[in-house]
Amino acid sequence: MGILTTTSSKTAVRGRPRKLNPLSAAERMRRMRARRQASGLRTVTRWEPQQTVYSEHRLIEARSLAMHAAIAQKIERDPRLLDIPHRNLARWAARAASKPPKWLREWRVLLQRPWSEIAAIMTEPSENGARLRQSTPFAGVLSASERARIYEAFRA
């Protein structure tokens, strides 16, 4: 007796079923480019390093931080300059005699602390530091030339 073997003519086909009229690779690429162009995408043909553009608001915050760092260094060298923010606060409080604004009261409390704490708070790069710097009583500590140097460094 012989051994009977059968071979299957059906083999498993993987992938997508074949189309009757398949597109060439070149035609598929043309259609893909047309779809991308229609959707607003553009073809990148070379890599260009992207230049970081900062918003004007971020530049102003960075400049304010630099100014307050310079103020802190100047007061560190000459603590008598702390009289300037105290005088500014007194003058501003006289103008708002009925009800001083919250920031004025906050700076009064802060200026009662030791200088090292004041310097740390006014130069911290946090949201709270940025908020406090927007209503700073340290106007007049830096000379016009010191301020001009910092402004020049942050020109956009």
C-alpha positions in Angstrom: 0.0 0.0 0.0 1.2 3.4 -0.8 1.0 6.6 1.2 -1.4 9.1 -0.1 -0.3 12.8 0.2 -2.3 15.7 -0.8 -0.9 19.2 -1.5 -3.0 22.2 -0.9 -3.1 24.6 -3.8 -4.4 27.3 -1.4 -1.6 29.2 0.3 -2.2 31.9 2.8 -1.8 35.4 1.3 -0.9 38.1 3.7 -1.7 41.8 3.4 -4.3 43.7 1.5 -6.1 42.1 -1.4 -4.7 43.0 -4.7 -6.5 45.5 -6.9 -7.3 44.9 -10.5 -5.5 48.1 -11.7 -2.9 48.9 -9.0 -1.3 52.4 -9.0 2.4 52.7 -9.6 4.6 53.9 -6.7 5.2 57.2 -8.5 1.4 57.8 -8.9 0.8 57.0 -5.2 3.5 59.5 -4.2 1.9 62.2 -6.5 -1.5 61.7 -5.0 -0.1 61.7 -1.4 1.7 65.0 -2.1 -1.5 66.5 -3.6 -3.5 65.5 -0.4 -0.8 67.0 1.8 -0.7 70.2 -0.2 -4.5 70.5 -0.2 -4.4 70.2 3.6 -1.9 73.0 4.0 1.2 70.9 4.7 4.4 71.8 2.8 7.2 69.5 1.9 10.4 69.9 4.0 13.4 69.7 1.7 16.1 70.7 4.2 16.5 71.1 7.9 16.9 74.6 9.3 17.5 75.3 12.9 14.6 77.0 14.4 15.3 80.3 16.0 13.6 80.8 19.4 11.4 83.9 19.3 10.4 85.1 22.7 7.2 87.0 23.3 7.5 90.6 24.3 6.0 89.7 27.6 8.7 87.2 28.4 11.4 89.7 27.4 9.9 92.3 29.7 9.8 89.7 32.6 13.4 88.7 32.0 14.5 92.3 31.8 12.7 93.1 35.1 14.4 90.1 36.7 17.8 91.3 35.5 17.1 94.8 36.9 16.1 93.5 40.2 19.2 91.3 40.4 21.3 94.4 39.7 19.3 96.3 42.4 19.9 93.5 44.9 23.7 93.6 44.2 23.8 97.3 44.5 21.9 97.3 47.8 24.1 94.5 49.1 27.1 96.8 48.6 25.4 99.8 50.1 22.5 98.9 52.5 21.7 102.7 52.9 20.0 102.4 49.5 17.1 100.6 51.2 15.8 104.0 52.2 14.7 104.6 48.6 12.0 101.8 48.5 10.8 102.9 52.0 10.5 106.5 50.8 8.7 105.4 47.6 6.2 103.3 49.6 5.5 106.2 52.0 4.9 108.6 49.0 2.6 106.1 47.3 0.7 105.4 50.6 0.1 109.1 51.0 -1.5 109.2 47.6 -3.8 106.3 48.4 -4.7 107.5 51.9 -8.2 106.0 52.1 -7.3 102.4 51.2 -3.9 101.4 50.0 -3.8 98.7 47.3 -2.9 95.1 48.2 0.6 95.3 46.5 1.5 98.3 48.6 0.6 96.6 51.9 2.5 93.5 50.7 5.7 95.4 49.9 5.4 97.2 53.3 5.4 93.8 55.1 8.2 92.4 52.9 10.5 95.4 53.5 10.3 94.7 57.3 12.2 91.4 56.7 16.0 90.9 56.7 17.7 92.1 53.5 18.7 88.5 52.5 15.0 87.4 52.4 14.0 90.6 50.5 16.7 90.0 47.9 15.7 86.3 47.5 12.0 87.2 47.1 12.5 90.0 44.6 14.9 88.0 42.4 13.1 84.7 42.4 12.1 83.6 38.9 8.7 82.4 40.0 5.2 83.7 39.2 5.1 85.3 42.6 8.4 87.1 42.0 7.2 88.3 38.6 4.0 89.6 40.2 5.9 91.5 42.9 8.3 93.0 40.4 5.4 94.5 38.5 4.8 96.9 41.4 8.3 97.4 42.6 9.2 100.1 45.1 12.9 100.0 44.1 12.6 102.7 41.4 15.5 105.1 41.8 18.0 102.6 43.1 19.7 102.1 39.7 21.2 105.1 37.8 20.0 106.0 34.4 23.2 104.5 32.8 22.7 101.2 34.7 19.1 101.0 33.5 20.1 101.8 30.0 22.7 99.0 29.9 20.1 96.5 31.0 17.5 97.8 28.5 20.1 97.6 25.7 20.9 94.0 26.7 17.2 93.1 26.2 16.5 94.8 23.0 14.4 92.5 20.8 
